[in-house]
Amino acid sequence: MTTFSTRNSLSLKTRKSSIELLNQALADLSDLRSQTKQAHWNVKGMSFIALHKLFDEFSATLDEHIDSIAERATALGGIANGTVRMAAEASKLPEFPAVHEGRAVVEALSERYALAGESVRAAIDAATTAGDADTADLFTGVSTDLDKQLWFLEAHLQ
């Protein structure tokens, strides 16, 4: 892993651990964002406009988190692996299915938001264990938003 020198007081070992966590989250959330846009563009049915707008809001929130995650990786002396190809190769999320009807789209997104939330919560624990409270805090904000978005999605299914 390439790292650059920094006056950040975290140890190199801690910084490298956090950079790995951040790049995994960058891949997963970039993939989640693209899948959310896929849903936004292609959803059909009686709830079209509500879901279309909701998915666009989700995408905008993910954009903010993606930027913060990438910047944290570089602030720690790392490189943010942020291209579409890098994200596709590293993402742990399943590919979005070929669905278009509102309920099926919401179900598919719910599964992916739940997986992303689970992964981010594991990253909170790992960053905390490594001694990087700032990265853990960043992930906590992401987790809070993912849980809220999952709630919005699941409310459509109940």
RASUL-V286460 format. One record per backbone hydrogen bond with DSSP energy under -0.5 kcal/mol. NH is the residue of the N-H (numbers start at 1). CO is the residue of the C=O. Records with the same first field share a line. If there is no record, write none. Layout:
NH: CO + CO
This chain:
4: 77
15: 11
16: 12
17: 13
18: 14
19: 15
20: 16
21: 17
22: 18
23: 19
24: 20
25: 21
26: 22
27: 23
28: 24
29: 25
30: 26
31: 27
32: 28
33: 29
34: 30
35: 31
36: 32
37: 33
38: 34
39: 35
40: 36
41: 37
42: 38
43: 39
44: 100
48: 45
51: 47
52: 48
53: 49
54: 50
55: 51
56: 52
57: 53
58: 54
59: 55
60: 56
61: 57
62: 58
63: 59
64: 60
65: 61
66: 62
67: 63
68: 64
69: 65
70: 66
71: 67
72: 68
73: 69
74: 70
75: 71
76: 72
77: 74
78: 73
81: 79
82: 80
87: 83
88: 84
89: 85
90: 86
91: 87
99: 97
102: 44
105: 101
106: 102
107: 103
108: 104
109: 105
110: 106
111: 107
112: 108
113: 109
114: 110
115: 111
116: 112
117: 113
118: 114
119: 115
120: 116
121: 117
122: 118
123: 119
124: 120
125: 121
126: 122
127: 123
128: 124
129: 125
130: 126
131: 127 + 128
132: 127
133: 131
136: 132
137: 133
138: 134
139: 135
140: 136
141: 137
142: 138
143: 139
144: 140
145: 141
146: 142
147: 143
148: 144
149: 145
150: 146
151: 147
152: 148
153: 149
154: 150
155: 151
156: 152 + 153
157: 153 + 154
158: 154
